[in-house]
Amino acid sequence: LGKTIQRKTVTYDLERQMKGAKLVKCSEFGDEIIKNM
């Protein structure tokens, strides 16, 4: 989870608080978490 957030690939709730973040859907966020395990 931490690695995904560090890479700034996040859902709307976090994206609006992070400059330069990439907005993804919840399902895509889950896929990114799995990739980063």
C-alpha positions in Angstrom: 0.0 0.0 0.0 2.7 2.4 1.0 4.7 1.9 -2.2 1.6 2.6 -4.3 0.9 5.8 -2.5 4.6 6.8 -2.7 4.3 6.4 -6.5 1.3 8.8 -6.4 -1.1 6.4 -8.0 -4.2 6.9 -5.9 -8.0 7.2 -5.7 -9.9 10.5 -5.7 -9.9 11.0 -1.9 -6.0 11.0 -1.8 -5.5 12.5 -5.3 -7.2 15.8 -4.3 -4.7 16.2 -1.4 -1.5 15.2 -3.4 0.2 17.4 -5.9 1.1 15.6 -9.1 -0.8 12.4 -8.2 -2.3 10.1 -10.9 -6.0 9.5 -10.4 -7.2 5.9 -10.8 -10.4 4.0 -10.1 -10.7 1.8 -7.0 -10.3 -1.4 -9.0 -7.2 0.0 -10.7 -5.8 1.1 -7.3 -6.3 -2.5 -6.0 -4.4 -3.8 -9.1 -1.5 -1.4 -8.4 -1.3 -2.5 -4.8 -1.1 -6.1 -5.9 1.7 -5.2 -8.5 3.7 -3.5 -5.7 3.6 -6.4 -3.3 
